[in-house]
Amino acid sequence: GELSENTTWTAANSPYIVTGDVTIAQYVTLTIEPGVIVRFAADSDDQSSGYDYYRSELRIEDGGALVAEGTATDSIKFMSNAEVPDEHDWYGISVTGYASVDIRMSYVSFSNARYGFSSNSAGTGMYFYGDDGDTLSITNSYFRNIGEYVFYCRLYIQNGRALIKNNKFYNWNYSVFPGRVYLDHDALFHLDSNQFLHGEDLYFGNGNIAPGYWYIEDDSSRIWITNNTTDSHCQFYFRSWYEQSVRDYEIVVEGNNFKGNGADLIKFDGSSAIYGKFLFKDNVVDSAYVQFTYANKALIQGNTIKNCTDSYVTGLSISSSIAVVENNTITGHRGNGLYLNLYTGYEDYVTDTVRNNIITGNNNGNSYSRAGIVVGGYGDSYVIWENDIYDNAEMNGDPFNDLRVETSYLEGDLDARFNYWGTYTTAQMNQGGNPKDIDRIYDYYENDGYNRVNYANWLSEAGGDPPSSYTELGSILLTDADGVEQLNFPVGSTLYVRVTDADRNADSGTAETVTATVTSDAETTGETVTLTET
């Protein structure tokens, strides 16, 4: 029946046996105490109401709230009352269409429902508004044996905080977040330290994670996906293309251990390289691939991206994005390891910097048209320095490409200096007569319609240092306006200089100065600036 006033289910009256829909009416709160057990009769709805006339629902109307907060030693249980439970025994927690509700759950055990939370369609909204509190908070809980979807709705987080943390999701049939997620008005969605697991139980379908897009729709909302673990799927699609964010990074994916199905995709979409600031850091991505398109700012740092089994995709793909790719390991992909592409119209303000990465063991499908790194597109926007790029496939002793250029529209040679190319290629370069046709580099020498690779100043060993002139006692960095190092600047852009040199700090009480002169091939006289210590 309906709860028409604020109600508390107490441990003293537990267990509660539910044989039909329980409806939390508008502006009513149901509070469930630690230790309460709620048992739902299997395939029963004596109210014949709600979304499913044959299963019981815990139903929340617009403005209603569910507060089920157990403790580490006294959890709350939502479960089937059947002797042999099935994953569809009861419906789950339902929310009336396009309703705004509060849901706060902690230390909850939730099992054998058709859904976790449902608005009865992946396209129907479930709204969470708030000031500084958590309007959607699910922590330290265990969801298992879910017949279909965990969140069967679109989620709208506006001026609120959604926190899903320290939970375990085990065995669901279709997906956790099938619908889109929208954030607006300085909202935050933090998905942190959860486990999404299927183990060896193949009875429960494919178990996707998030096949719907997650959208940032304003200049200050954020999505954080941190420290999560998956064991069978890991697809996420993120998009920010409405406003330039005031945040350093509006979407952060960091510290996760993602295992995919061999061809899962983690995708970040910006717009026109004007919108979209993304941080992808310190993740392990196994049996999946990652894409960035049209991003204004993407830092891809410290990840291991490996073992995608689809021949037609690339382990890491960067298209028309201002990106820094550094300190990653990209390995074991059936197709390309890294793909860089820049569409016409973006060449004057988009740059990609690829440095200090290990790119090896890719193209294990042994295709002559794939490589460790493939470069296409326009402009003079790529810098590929100080990487280990080697042994990206061979067949019967015939070496395939570590680097492949597939464009004639670069403004000069591709800058791929200061890299280590493996013993085979290093020996070939050391024979002299450079620049020349290198077996593992596909460029002008194989197709005179394509640009050439400048592979000068190659390194003699993996992880080796660049020439000593680049590693003096101090360091000078060329950066963008945010202080992020940039190695290539389009014509007309503003260049920032940052010097770090402890030897020049003669007096800790004085703000000392240093001059720096910047020259280029086009402006040999240079520009000199005076920098003040900070």
Sequence and secondary structure as in RCSB ss.txt:
>XXXX:A:sequence
GELSENTTWTAANSPYIVTGDVTIAQYVTLTIEPGVIVRFAADSDDQSSGYDYYRSELRIEDGGALVAEGTATDS
IKFMSNAEVPDEHDWYGISVTGYASVDIRMSYVSFSNARYGFSSNSAGTGMYFYGDDGDTLSITNSYFRNIGEYV
FYCRLYIQNGRALIKNNKFYNWNYSVFPGRVYLDHDALFHLDSNQFLHGEDLYFGNGNIAPGYWYIEDDSSRIWI
TNNTTDSHCQFYFRSWYEQSVRDYEIVVEGNNFKGNGADLIKFDGSSAIYGKFLFKDNVVDSAYVQFTYANKALI
QGNTIKNCTDSYVTGLSISSSIAVVENNTITGHRGNGLYLNLYTGYEDYVTDTVRNNIITGNNNGNSYSRAGIVV
GGYGDSYVIWENDIYDNAEMNGDPFNDLRVETSYLEGDLDARFNYWGTYTTAQMNQGGNPKDIDRIYDYYENDGY
NRVNYANWLSEAGGDPPSSYTELGSILLTDADGVEQLNFPVGSTLYVRVTDADRNADSGTAETVTATVTSDAETT
GETVTLTET
>XXXX:A:secstr
 EE S EEE GGG  EEE S EEE TT EEEE TT EEEE TT  TT  SS TTS EEEE TT EEEEE BTTB 
EEEEE SSS  TTSB EEEE TT B EEEEESEEEESBS SEE SSTTSEEEEE SSSEEEEEES EEEEESSBS
EESEEEEESSEEEEES EEEEESSBS  S EEEESS EEEEES EEE TT TTS   BS  SEEEE SSS EEEE
ES EESS   EEEEE SS  SSS SEEEES EEEEEEEEEEEEE BTTTB EEEEES EEEEEEEEEES SEEEE
ES EEE    TTS SEEEES  EEEES EEE  SS SEEEE  TT TTT  EEEES EEES  TT  TT EEEEE
 SEES EEEES EEE   EETTEE EEEEE  SEESSSEE  S B HHHHHHHHHTS  S   TTEESTTT TTS
  EE  S  SSTT    GGGS SSEEEEE TTS B S   TT   EEEEE GGG   TTS  EEEEEE  SS TT
 EEEEEE  
